[in-house]
Amino acid sequence: MLAAANTAAVIGLGNLGGAIARRLIDCGWSVGVADTESVRVDELRAAGAAPSLDLASTKFLCFVTPDDVAIRSTLEKRLLGELSHQHIVVVHSTILPEAARRIGELVKSSGAAYVEAPVSGGADRARSGELTVFVGGEPAEIERAQVLLHAIGSQIFVMGRAGAASAAKLANQLVLFASTAGLHEALRLTETFGVEDDLVLQALRSGLGDTWSGRNWGFFDQLASDYDASGVGREVRPWSKDPREFIDAAEVAGTPSRVAALLADILPTLIEDHAQAASGREAQS
């Protein structure tokens, strides 16, 4: 059976994967879903996802899993034997560039196409189709994936061959988390002088200290709370995992990772402690 253009299976229905699946459903796509947590699958099916995952009639297989281990395991144990030239495997997960290349080789051994497409923007932008998408792969295969990429993203950047997009996504994460760590320390200092956080953040937004993290202060508090509620382990949360992955990628590439090393050491505690304190304040109010 030849799969219709606007058909997708979304594998991994966490904070971001669930939002991507809902976005595609909103756009009128036929969407199959899969996750290790059956409650997530049930919720998406109640929201309009297909009652079962039928690869024979599905064109895109979108992975939004926490890491490359889950992707490889799912492919090797469940899906690889069912893939063919009609399928396009799209990896939205933040993974190491070398892992992206290896997964691409595995997918292509089945005859399927492969596109690396990690995203940035969070669940709200995923729901509105306004993600930033970093794309890597063969030009002809990227062209075949345009209908999907433009359904979920408003900014599409083709970085190069497989591996390049994952490197760009890790660069995005390093810059994001460096500014986030800086803000945590900055606000601790201004707090000792009795300055309200909101006033400092407002001032920073008007000056050269403006950052996405400052304009969206509280984003990681909410995300940590969501992760707590869904049982996502702290070691695989992006502020813990991504700096470590940047270090690993930089070691392979022979480039410095001193900032990433500092972030890997201090950032998880900064974010988790702040989120816990914010949750406590909410409970008291």
N, C-alpha and C positions, 0 to 999 in steps of 0.2 A: 504493500500500500504506500502511495506517495503522500508524505506528510504535507499538510497545509502550511502556508508561510507563517501564519500567526498562531503557532502552537508551541508550547514550551512546557518543560518539566523543571520545577524549581526544587533543588535538593539542598536542604538546610534552611529551616524556617525560623531562625532566631530573629533578633531585633531587625536586622537588615533584610534577610532573606524573606521573612514574612511580608515586609513592606513591598519588596520587589514583586512578589507573587500577587499581592493585592493590586498593585499598580497595573500589572498586565491584565488581570481580571477586569479592572475598571475600563481598560482600553479595548475590551471585547475579545481578548485572546482566550483560547482554550488552554487551560493551565492545569497540569498534573502536579502533585506535590509529594514530597517525601521528607521524613525527618525521623530521628531516633525517638522523639517524643510524640506519641500518638495523639496527645491532646492538641498539639500544634497542627497536625494533619487534619484533625476533626474540625478545628476552628476555621481553617482555610477552605475546607470543603463546604462548610456551612456558609462561607462568604462567596461561594461560586466556583471553587476549584472543581475539577473533574472528580467523579467518584472513585476513580482508580488511575494508576499510572500506566499508560499504554504507550510504550516506546515506538511501536509500529506506526502510530499515527502522530508522532511528535517530531518536530524539526529541531528545536533547540533544547539542549540539556544544560541548565544553568546551575553551577555549583556556588553556594554561598555558605560553605562550611567553615569552621574555625581555623582549619589548617590543611596542609597538603596531604597529611596522613589519611584523613577522612576521605579526601577525594580519591586517592589511589586505592584505598580499601574498597570504596563503593564501586569504582570502575572494575577492579580485578575480581571482586567476589560476586557482583550482581549484574553489571551492565555491559562489560566489554564484549561479551559474546553476542549481544543484541544490537551492537552499533553497526552502522553501514554508511555508505557514501551520502545518504540522505540527511544524516545527523550532523549538527554543529555543536560541539561541546564548548561552552563558554564558562570560564572560571572568573568569578567575581571576588573570590577570597583574596586576602592579603597574604601572600606566600613569598618564599625566597625565589629570586630569579632563576636559580638553577633548578629548583623544584618545578617551576613553571615550564621550563624547557623539557624536563624529563616527562612531565605529564603530557605535554604536547606530542612527544615521540610515542608514548603509549597509546594515546588516542588515535594518532595517524596510522598506527600499526593495524587498527581495526577498519581503516578506510574512511573514518569520519573526519570532518574538518575540526580545527581547533583554533579558538580565539581566546586570548588572555585579556580580561577586561575588569581589573579591580576598580572599585568606585570610591568616591569620597562625597560626603554631604550628610550622611545620617538618614535615619528612617523617615523623617518628615519630608525631606527632599526626594527620597525614593518613592514615596506615595504620590508626590506631585509630578514625577518624571523629570526632576531637575538635578539629578546627580551629575557630578563630574566623572567622566569615564576615561581611564587610561587604557589604551588599547595596544596590544602587541600580537603579531602573527604574520602570516602570509597575506599580501595585499588582496589576492582573489578571495581568500576565505573571510577576511575582514569585510570586504564588499558584500558578501553573502549575509553577513550578520548585521548589516546596517539597520534593518527594520527593527530588530530587537534593541540595539544600542540606542536608537533614537526614541524608542518607547520608554526607556528608563532614564535617559540622560539628556540634558540640554547643552552640555559642553563635552564634546568628544575629541580626544587628543590621541592621534596615532603616533606611538613612540618608536616603533621599529619592530623587529622580529620578536619572537617569544622570549621573555625574560626582561625586555626593556620596560614594559609596562609595570611589571612588579617592582623593578628598581625605582621607577618614577613614583609609584605609590608609597614605597618605603621612604623616599625623599620627602613626600608630602607629610607623612606621619612624623618624621623627625622634626620638621619645622613646626608643625602643629604642637607637638608635645614639648618642644623647647620653649615655645611661647607660653604654654600652659604652666610649666614648672616655674618660669620666670614670674608669672602673675601670682602664683601661690606665695612665693617668697616676698614679692613686692607688697602684697596686701598684708602680710604679717608685719612688715615694717611700718606701713602707714597706720595699721591698727594700734600700734604702740603710741602713736601720736593722737589717737582719738578720732581719726578720720574714718568716716563710714565707707565701706567698700563701694557702695553704689556711686558715691561722689568721686572716688578715685577712678573707677571704671569710666564714668562719664567724661572726666578730664582726659583720660588716656585716649578715648575714642575721638577726641577733637585734635589730638596731637600725633606725633610720630610714633607714639607707643601703641597706636591702634592695632588690634589683632582680632582675628576671628574668635579666639577663645575669650577675649575681653568683651566682645560684642555679644557673645552667647554664654556668658558666665552662668553656670548652673547646668549646662548641657551634660557635663560628665557626672554631676551629682545624680541627675535623673537616669542617665545610662547605667551607672553603677547600681542604682536602685532596681532598674529593670533586670539587670543581670542577676542581682540577688534573688528577685522574685522567680526568675526562670531557672535558677540553679546553675548558672554559668560560673565555672571555677575562676578564681582570681588570676591564676597563672596563665589563662588563655585570653584574658581581656586585653584589648588592644594596647593599653598603656603599659601592660606588662610584657606582652608578646612582641609587639612591633619594634621596640628599641633593641631587643635581643636579636631579632631577625635582621635589623639593619647592621648590627655588629657582625653577624655571620656573613652577610652579603658583602660587606666592606672587606672582610678578611679574604674572601675568595677573589675580590677585585683588586686587592692590594691598595686600598684607599683608607684614609684615617676614619676612626669612629670614636674619637674621644668624647664628643658631645653625647653620642648615643650611649656610651658606657656610663657617663654620669647619669643620664636619664634612666637607664636600666636600674641604677642603684637607688635613686631617690623618688622617681615619679610614682610608682605604684602606691607607696605609703602616702605621698602628698594627696593623691586623688582619692584613695579609699578612706583616709581619715577625714578629709573634707566632706565627702559624701555622707559618711556616718554622722558627722556633726550636723550637717544640713537636715538629715532624716530626723535626728533628735529634736532639732528646733521645730520642725513641722509637727512632730507628735505633741509637742508642748503647746503649740498655738491653737 
